[in-house]
Amino acid sequence: MPTALIADDEPHLASHLKEQLHALWPELQVVHMAANGDEAAAAIAQLNPDIAFLDIQMPGLNGLEVAQGIEGDTRVVFVTAYDDYAVQAFDEAAIDYLLKPLRRERLARALERVKAALAPADDDGRLAQAMRKLLQAQPAPRLHYIRASQGSMTRQVAVGDVLYFQSDEKYTVVRTRDGEHVIRTPIAELSAQLDPERFMQIHRSTLVNQDHVEGVRRDDNSRMFVRMRGVDSELPVSRAYVHLFRAM
């Protein structure tokens, strides 16, 4: 049976959600009702439920911080009265973002997404897709040098010297030990051209060179950060990529 956790500091809202879940998905077993973020984080780590329905504004850890600290396979749906956290929520690989007061039909659509995310992969379909890729796709050429701007100068930067790439809406910063350079290539396009054995994505806007990773740390809110050799600043790791560092 699929399992779920509900975290909300308003007991009547948590109970209402539980009732709605039972009506729409009778097989779903709610294994814990948490009244704050700290309790939710501890219960998720212990019980590893399939899905966590998290309020955002809670005592202790907020819902976003709870989601960022999840290291198991628990999927997340945020249930909140605030609509200004949606971007951050999906940054943490949320399946859905529901606004209070909950509407039954909207919750039903969210549960369909949850079921799709929890469904086992179709082995035959996956094999066929892999074969098509092998037969049709040509390997993309790997980048060895990048031409990037630094002030009025355009420099040729060896990819091996790059510590990390970090983009905003317009530009991508190329960080080396010598400083910052700027290119216009977006992260998604860069990722396809870089050696995946060397560069890994830790955030939707950040690629790091594993050759230059010094270590990782967690803060008091269980958020993870990567520290690069030769620079003082740290890079945040979004929840979707935390699993890459479990062995460290």
N, C-alpha and C positions, 0 to 999 in steps of 0.2 A: 504494500500500500504506500502511496506517496505521502510524505510527511511535511508539515509546515510549522513554522513559528510565527507568532504575532507579537510585535513590540509596539506598545502605545501606552503613554502615561495617563490616558483617560479610559478607565475600565469599561464604561458603557459603550464607547466607540469600539474598543477591542472586542467586546462581546457581540456587538452588532456585526462586525466583520466576520467573526467566527460563525454566526448564524447564517450569514449570506454565503459563506464558503460551503457550509454543510448543505445548503439548499441547492447550490449550483454544481457542486462536486462532492457528492456523498462519500466517495472513496478516499478523499483527502483527510488525513488524520492530523489534527492540530496537537502537537506534542508538548507545546509550552506557550504560555502567555507571559510575556515580560513587561514589567512596568517602567523600565528605564533602559538606557543604552548599555550600561555596564552589565546588567543582568542578561540582556539580549546577547551581547558578545560572548559571555561565558556559556550560555545555553547553546549557542550555535557551535562553539568549539567542542562542547561535550556531546551534543546530540547529532550534529551534522544533518539537519533537516534538508529536504530537497528544495524547499522554498522558504524564504523569510519575508514576511510583510512588515516593513519597517516604517514607523513614523519618523519624521526628520527632527522635529523639535522635541527632544526628550531630556530629562535630567541626566547628568553624567555625560557619557558619549552621545552625540547626536547620531541620527540614522546614517548619515554619510560616513561618519567615522567608524561606525559598526561595520558597514559594508566594506570599507577599505581594509579592515583588519581580518576579513574572512579568508581563511587559507584552505578550506575544504571545497566541496563541490556545490555548496548552497547557492541557489540563484536568488536574486533579490527583486522584489517589487516594492516601490516606495508608495506609501499612502499618507498624504499630508494635506494640510490646509493652505500651504504656500506654493505658489506656482513659479517662484523665482529661483528654485534649486534644480530645475529640470536638466540644464546642461551638465552640472556637476553630477547629477544622478546617473545620467547615461555615460558619463566619463567613468563611472564605477561599474560599468557593464550591467546596468539595471535592465530587466526584461520589460518593465513598464513603470509608469509614473502616474498614480491615481490621485485625484483631488477630492478632498472632503467638501461637502457630504457626498458619500459614495452613491453612485447610481448603479442599479442592478445590471443594466445592460452593458455599462462600461466595465464593470468588474467581470462580467461574463467574457468580454473580448480579451481582457487581460489573462484570464484563466486559459483561454485557447492558446495564447502565446506561451504561457507556462507549460502547458501540455506538449506543445510542439518542441519546446526547448528540452523537456525531459524525455521525449520519445527516443528509443534506441535507434541508432543509425541503421539504415537499410544497407546491409553488407553488399548485396548484389548491385544496388544502385551506386554505392560508393566505389566498388571495383570498376564498374563500367565508366564512371566519371574519371577515375584515375587512368584507365587505359586510353580514354580519349585525349587526356592531357598529354600522356606519353607519346601518342601518335601524332598529335597536331601541334603541340606547343614547341616552339624553339626556345632554347635557353637565352635569356637576355644577357647581353654583354655586360661584364662587371666593370664598374668604374675603378680606375687606378689614380686618376688625377681630377681635380675640380678647379675650375677657374672661378675665383671668388673676389669680390671687391673688398678692399680695406682702405677707407678714405678715398682718395683719388686714384689709387693704384689697383690694377687688376692683377692678382697673383695666382700662380699655379700651385695648388696645395695637394700634396700627396695624401691619398685617402688614409694610409696607415698612420699619418700624423694627426688625424682628426680625433678629438676626444669625444665629441658628440655633435649631433645636429639638433637644433631646436627651432621650431617655426612658430610664427604668428600668422595673422590673416594675410600679410603681404609678402614677408620675406622669411628666409630660413637662415639662421645664424650657424656658421661653421666655426666651432670652437677648437682651437689648437692651443698648445702651450704658449705660442707667440701672441695670442690674442684672438679677437673675434673678426670673422670675415662674413660677408653677406652674399647669398645667392637667391634666386627667385624660384628655384625648383622646390615644389611641395614635398612634404615628408613621404606621402604615398608613392610618388614617382621615384624618389631617392631609394626607398626601401626595396623596390623592384630591381634596382641596378647595383645594390651593394651586396657584398658577400654575407649571406645569412650566418655563416660560421663565425664571422667577426662582429657584425653589427646586429644588435637586437633592439626591439622597440620596447620602451618602458612606459610610454604614455602616447596618447594619440598625436602629440606634437613633438615627441622626443625619440631619437635613436642614439644609442651609446655604443662606443667601440669597446668591446669586452677586453681588449688588450690593455686598456687604460683604466679599468674599473679597480678602485682600491678596496672598496667594501660597501656594505649596506648597513643601515641602522633603522630602528623603529623609534618613534617619539612616544610620549606618554599617552597619545591617543591611538596608538597602533598604526599610524601612518608610516609607510616605508619610504626611505630616501636612499639614493645611490650617491656615493662619493667617488669622484674621479681623481686620479693622480695628477698633481700639478695645479689644481684649482681649489679655491677655498669654498666655493658655493656647492650646494647639494641639489640633486635633481629628484623631484617627487616621482614615485612609482604609482600609477593608477591601479585599482584593484584587478583589472583585467590581466595585468602582467605580473602580479605579486608571485604567482606560482613559479615563475622563472628563477626565483632566488631561494627556493626552499632548501636547496642543498648547501647554501652558503651559511 
